[in-house]
Amino acid sequence: MGAYILPTKKTKLKVFSLGGHGEVGKNMTVLEYGNDIIVLDCGVAFPQDEMLGIDLVIPDFTYLQENKEKIRGLFLTHAHEDHIGSVPYFLREVKARLFATKLTLGLVGNKLREHGLLNQTEMTVVPQGDTVIAGCFKVEFLRVNHSIADACAFAITTPVGVVIHSGDFKVDFTPIQGEIIDLQRFGELGRKGVKLLLCESTNVLYPGYTLSERTVGDMFRRVFEESPSQRLIVAMFSSHIDRIQQVLNSAVQHRRKVLFMGRSMLNAVKTATELGYLNAPTGLIIETNELRNYTPNQLVIITTGSQGEPMAALSRMAASDHRQVTITPSDKVIISASPIPGNEKLVSRVINDLMEQGAEVIYEGLMDVHVSGHAKQEELKMIHALVKPKYFMPIHGEFRHLTHHKDLAISMGMPKENIFIADIGEVLEISSTDAKMNGTVPSGQLLVDGLGVGDVGNVVLRDRKHLSEDGLIIAAAGISMADGYCQVISGPEIISRGFVFVRESDQLIEGAKAKVADTLFELEQKNTADRQYIRNRVREDLREYIWQSTKRNPMIFPILVEV
């Protein structure tokens, strides 16, 4: 497990992020001391609008790959995608043992099974309150409340002092299951002395306290009571196990059957049920082929797609592209989630499509269909007051969130020189006497497109954007190089995709053919033998012609087929 290294003037604790600083998602924090490294969380982010065709965004693992022999464990705070979504991609590159609570490992196990990694991964279930020794680190799992069960913060004893990593949390005095956040333990740690607090910043912009998850259950009961003749369709994250349980409770009370839709939803429900985190009476849950046996007012459909993901079940229903479910005016759709920053357009499109088909849609802003799992200002102040850290680094948020969290800490009396706002890759070094930013490690993002990881970069994205905006023209010609230089045998032919409709643009296409023919004839007369030069000349001359004729700039792809 690694040798314990006594603190010296030369050995310092290094703390840095590979995701989750200055951005929403792909949370990943690293602690390094001497020959020991532990990794906290390994999440994904949703692709931004300009990332055409990209499925997921994951952290750059280069530094950890280069130091994989030092890694003593990957510790997971909870089972949301922005904290566990990159685990399979990480484990492809680095063999590491996983430590997490029972539900978290259960849901991670589903991912590892899909990637063929389950049987080769060591996983250790750690109950809330227990401690794991990993090299020179002792990692205590602190109980917190969140929008998923079994969530934890970490109290990490290091050779230079205690580091607390909050994970995602809120203070919920009436949780659906489990106990309230262990504020007493946070206070005990604070009294003993905490060197560094890493605290989430997601809801730092909002004053007050975050509502209890039970308020959503009250809303569900109200919706069920007000919808006796409507089919109910509820969209939420598949990992919102407590929220799913509340829908099940209302379904039982109103004698409705429940159908789950979406692969991730089915996997999560199966795992949570097997582990005892979901309870449903026998006969409550039905299969898709049983839909026809029930009238709309006897049904509740719980589905994925609360973020407007194009391939999710709700999006396909909204687009009239779902094989089993057709939206009708008798449907009431509840979107029980708030849009993740960047997903607002997708969610709005789904809502509009559902309403066009006559469905009644309830979403955040109309009713309390969603409560956050993240602490607001007063809860954050509570943690700061209990922990009383010497140093503070805000995490999990864009720079505006991190900056506001810094201001909140200053308002509570923390010296601003003891607060560090870091970008991903920037290293905070802590000794027994001081702390300072010092250097960087490789960091960034890798784009996942299908089975490809990192093979789509800025150049490919730029080409995709170019194609999506301006289209493509292919100029093809048959040539012979028998005499050592280019001789045109056939063509040229012009093929257009996404640029103009060929049948209605005869004059433009014929002009393009003539332009390419003139260029090839000129090069033939000069006995040009350099194929790359020929392609470049065809591209440039055709681009100039198209621009002069249309003021457009499509991607131009010359193809010279040697006969």
N, C-alpha and C positions, 0 to 999 in steps of 0.2 A: 504493500500500500504506500510505499515511499518513506524515506527517512525523515524524521523530525529534525528540522534545522533551527538551532537556537538563533534568536535575533542578534544581529550584529549591526554595526554602522553601515556595512556594505549591503546587507540583505534587507530589502524592503518589500512590503506587500504591494503588489501591482493590482489595480482594479481598473477594468476597462469593459466597454460594451462593444459587441459586434452587431448590435441592432437594438432599436427601441429608444435611441437618443436622437432627438431632432426629427422623429418620424413616429407614425402610429403603426405598431405591429413589429413582426420579426424580432421579438424581444430575446436578447441573449447577453448575459453578463458573465465575465470571467474574473476569477481571483487566482493570482499566481504568487507563490512564495518559494523561492529557491527551486527545488526540483519537483514541486507539487502544483498542480492546476486543478481547480474544480470549475465546472460550467453550470450556470444557473439558467435554466430554460433554453428553448431552442425552437423559436416560432417562425411563422410565415407572415407575410403582408399581402394584401390584395394588390393586384397590378393597377397602376394608374392608367388614365384614359389613353395616354400616348403609347402605352405598352401593348401594341396591337398583337393579338394572338397569344399573349402570355397568360399562363394559368396561375402561377404563383411566383412570389418574390421571396427568396431565402437569403440568409446571411452568407457572407464570404467566409469560409472556414479555413482559409490558407494558413493563418497563424497556428491554429489548433492542429492542422495536419502536420505542420513542421515540428510541433512539440507534442505529438500524440503520446510519446512515452512518458510524459509527465502527468497526463490526465488521470485523476483518481476517481472521477465519477461525474455523471451528468445528473443534476438534481432538478426536478420539475416542481414548480409551485402548484400548478393545477392544469386541467385538461382542456383549456381553450386553444383554438388553432394558433393564435398569436403567441402561444407559449410552447406548444408541442408539435406544430405542423411540420417543422423542418427535421424532426428527429430521424425519420428514415433516411433522409438525404445526408445527414451528419454521420449516421452509423455506417453508411456505405463507404465513407472515407476514413473514419476513426472508430476503432473498437473501444467502446466505453460502457461501463456498467451504469444502469439506470437506477435512480433512487426516487421514489414518489409514494404517495398514498395509494390505497387500493383502487379507488375509482379512476384516478389518473392513469395508473399503469394499465388498468383494464381497457381504457379507451386508446391509449398509446399502442397496446397490443394489437388492436384492430388494424392500425396503420402498418405495424411491422409485419403482420400476417399478409397484408396485401402486397407488400414489397418483398416478401420472401425472406424476411430478416428475423422472424420471431424465434425460431429455434436456435439461432446463433447469438442471441442477445441475452446477457445476464440482467435480470431485473429483481430488485429487492423492494418489497412493500415495507414502508416505514409509517407506522401510525402517527397521528398528530401527537406531539409531545415527546416523541422519541428522538434520540441523537445518534448520528452516524459519524464514525471516525474515518476520514479520508486523507491519508497522508498527514500533514501537519495541521489539518483543519478538523474541527469538530462542528458538525452541522446539526443544529437542533431545529426540528420541524414545529413551528408555532402555529396554533390554530387561529384561522381568520375566517370571516364571512365573505362570501362572494356570490356571484350568480350561478355557481356550480358547487356541488358538495365536495368535501375533502380538500378544500383549498388551504394553502399554507404560506406563511412567511418563513424566512430562515434567520436564525441567530447563529452566526458563524464565529467560533472562537479561533483566532489566528495568533501567531506569535507576537503580533504588535497590538492586539486588542480585539474586541468584539465588533463584528460588522453585522448589521441587521439589514436584510433585503426584504422589503415589505411584500413582494409579489403584488397581485391585484387584490384589493380588499375593500370592504366597507364595514361599518359598525351596525350590525343588524341584531337588535335585541329580541326579535321574534323570528328566528330562522325557520325554514320549512323543516329541516332535519339537522341534527347535530346541535352543538352548543354554540353560544355566542363567542365572538373573538376573545382570545385569552389576554385581556387587557392587564390582568394581574401580572402575568409573566413579562409583558412588555415593561411594566413598571419596575419589576424586580431587576431586570437587565439594566434599566436606566439607572437605578440606584447603585448598582455595582460598577457602572461605567461603560459606555458604548463609544467606541472610537469613531465609527462611520455609520451613518444611516443612508441607505439607498431606498428612496420612497417614491412610489408611483405618483404620477401627476395628471392622470387622465381627466379628472373632474375638478382640478384646482381652480378653474375659472368660475365655478359656481358656489355661491354662499350657502350656508346652512348644512343640513344633513341629507344624505340619500335615503329615500323611502325604503321600507322593508319590502322584501319579495312578496310578503303576504298581501300587500295592496293590489298586486296583479291578480291574485286569487280572488279577491273581492270583485274585481272588474269582470273576471270570467263568470262568476256566479251571476252577476247582473246581466251580462250578455246572454247567457243561457236562458234566464228568466224572461228576457225581452224578445226572444227569438223562437217561440214555440213551433212555428211552421217552416223555419228556414234550415237549410243545411249549413253547418258551420265548418269553415276551413281556417285553421290556425297555423300561421307560418312563424317559425322561430328557429334559433340555432339548435342543432341536434344535441349539443352539449348542455342545454338548459334543462337538466334533469328535474330539478325542483319545480320548474314551471310546467313541464310535461305532467308531473304528478298532480299539480293543481287542476289542469285540464281534465285529467282522468277522474279526479274527485268530483268535478262538476258533471262530467258525463254520467257517472254512476248515479248521482243525485237526480238527474233528469232523464234517466233510462235511455241513454243514447249509446250506440256502438261506436267504437273508435277504430279508425284505419290510419296506419302510419305510412307515409310515402317519402321516398328519397333514400338512396342507399346509405348515406351517412346517418340518417335518422334511424333506419332499421337496425344498423349496427350498434348505434349508441343505446337504443332502447333494449336490445337483446343483452348487451353487456351489463347495463345498469340493473336490469331485472335479475340476471344471474347472480350479481354481486349483492343484491338486496337493497339497492338504492331506489328502485321503482316497485310499486305494488299495484297490481291490477287484479280484480276478481276474475275468476275463470269465466270465460264467455264474453268478457267486455271487448276484447280486441279481435277484430275480424281480418280476413285476408282480402285481397283485391277482388278475387273471383266471387266473393260473397256480396259485393256492392248491390247487385240487382235484387237481392233478397230484402232490401230495406228501403223505406221511403226517405226522402231528404231530411225530414224532421226527426228521423231516428239515427242520424249520422253525425259524427265529428271526424274531420280529416285533419291530422296533424302532419305538417309537411315541412320540408326544407324550402329555402328560397327567400328568406326574409331580407336578404341583401340584394335581391334582384339578379342573382347569378344566372346567366343565360341558360345554362343546362339544368338548373334546379327545377324541381317538380312544379313549384308555384309559377315560375316564369313560363314553363311549357303549358300550363293550364291557361295562363293569361293570353298566350299566343295561339290558343286553340290547337296546340300541338301535342296534347297529352292523350295517350291511347285509352286510358280508363276513365278520366274525369273531364267532363265538359261543363264549363261555367255557365250558369243560368241566372236569370233575374231573381230566383228564389234563394240564391246563395248569399251568405254573409261571410266576408273574409276578414280575419283579424291578423294584422302584421305586428307580431309581438316582439319588436326589436326596433332600435333606432339605427339609422343608416351609419355605417362606418364612414369616416371622412373619405371622400372620393367615390362613394357608391350612391350618392344622392340621385344622380341622373338615372341609374339603373332601377332604383326603387320607385322613382316617380313614373318611369315608363311602365313598370308592372302595374302600379296602381291605376294609371290611365287605361291600360288595356283591360283590366278587370272591370272598371266602371263602364267602358264602352260596351261590354257584354252584358251590362245590366246588374252586375253584382253590387251589393252594398259593401263598402270597404272601410274598415276602422283601422286607423294607424295613429302613431304617436302625434299628439297635438289635438286629436279629437276626444280621446279617452286615455286613461292611465293604463294603456296596454303594455307598457314596458317600464321597468325601473332599472336604473343602472346598477351594476355591481361594483362601482368604483366610489371611493370616498370623496366627499365634497370638503369644502374648506374647514368646517368645524371638526370633522373627523380627522382630517390631516393634522390640524392643530393638536388634537388629543394625542395622537401618536408622537408628535414632536415633544409635547409636554411630558409624556411618560418616559420617552427614551432619552431625552436630553443629550443628544450626540455631540461629540467634540467637532466632528466634521460632517458635512451633509452634501450629498450629490443627488439632485432630482433625476428621476428616470421615467421612462414610459410616457412619451409625449413629444409633440412638436416643440420647437424652441420657444414659442409663446407660452406653452404650458410650463416648460422648465423654468422660464424667467419669472412667471407669476409665482411658482412654487418657491423660488429663491426669495422673492419679496415677502412671501408669507413667513418664511423662516426668519428673515431679518426683523419682521414685525414682532416676532416672539422673542427677540433679544439675541439671536445668533449673530456673531460678527460676520460681516459679508466676506472677509478674507478667508473664512473657514468653509465657504460654500463654493462648490465647483460645478459649473455647467460644462459638460464635455460632449463633443461630437463622437460618433462611433469611431473606434480606433484610437482615440486619445487616452493616454495612460495616466491615471492618478497613482502616484507613489506615496506610500505611507510608511513612516518609520515609527519608532517608539516616541519620538519627540516632535515630528512635524509631518506635513503633507504638502505635496505640490504636483502640478501637472508636469510630466516629463516624457516627451517623445510620443510616438505612435506605433501601432502595429497594423499590418495589412487588414483592410476592412472594405466594406462596400456591399454590393448586392449581386446575387446570381439569379438569373431568370430561368424559370422552369416552363418549357413548352413541350407538352406531351411527355415523352420519355427523355427528352434532352434537358440536361442541366448545365447551364453556363455556355451553351453553344450559340445562344442568341445574345448578341451584344448591341452596342449603340449603332454600329454600321448596319446590321440587319434590321433593327427597329427603324432606322432612318429610311432604308429602302422600302419597308412595309408602309411607312407613312407616305412616302413618295407615291407608291403604287395606289394607295387608297385615295389620295387626293387628285392625282393627275393621270393615272392609268399607264398603259404599256403599249409601245409600238415595237413590233419585231420586223426587221428588214432582213430578208433571207435571199441569198443568191448562190448559185452553183458556180464554182470556179475550177480551173485547172492550173496546176503549177508544173506541168510537164516540161516546159522549157525554162524553168527556173524563175518565172515571174508570173504574176496574176493574169489569168485570161478568163473572162466571163463566159460561161457555157450556157447558163440559163438564169432567168429572172431579170431583175429582182422582183420579189413579192413582198407586199406589205400586209401585216396582220395586226389588227388593233384589238385591244382588250381594255375596257374601262376608260377609253379615251373618246372615241366617237363611234356612232353606229355606222358601219361601213356602207350599208345600202343607201343611206341618206347623205353620204359624204363622198360621192364618187369623184368629184373634182379634186378634193383635197388628197384623197388616196392616190389618184392618178398623178397628181403633181409630186407627191412624195416618191412614187416609183421613178418618175422622170429625174428627180433630184439625185436619187441613189444611183440610177443608171449613168448619169453624167459624171458623178464622182468616180465610179468604177471605171468608166471609159478613160477618164483623165489619168487614173493611176495605171491602167493597162498601157496607155501610150508611153508612160514614163518607165515601163518595165519594172514596176515596183514589186519587190519580192517579200517585204516584211508584212506578214499577215496581221500582226498587232497594229501596225501603223495603218493598214487598210481599214481595219475595224474602227479605229479611232476616227479616221477621216470620215467614214460613212456616218458614224454617230454624230460628229460635230456638224457636218453639213446638213444632215437631216434635222437635227435639233434647231439649227438656225432657220431652216425653211418652215418648220412647224411653228416656231415662235413668231415669225413674221406673218404667218397666215392666220394664227389663232390666238396669239398671246398666251399660249399654254406651254407647259414644260413637262410632258410625259417622260417616263423612263424609256430610253431607247436601247434596244438590244439587237445589235447586228449579228447575224449568223451566216458564216461563209462555209458552205459545204464543199469540200474538195472532191471532185469527181475523177 
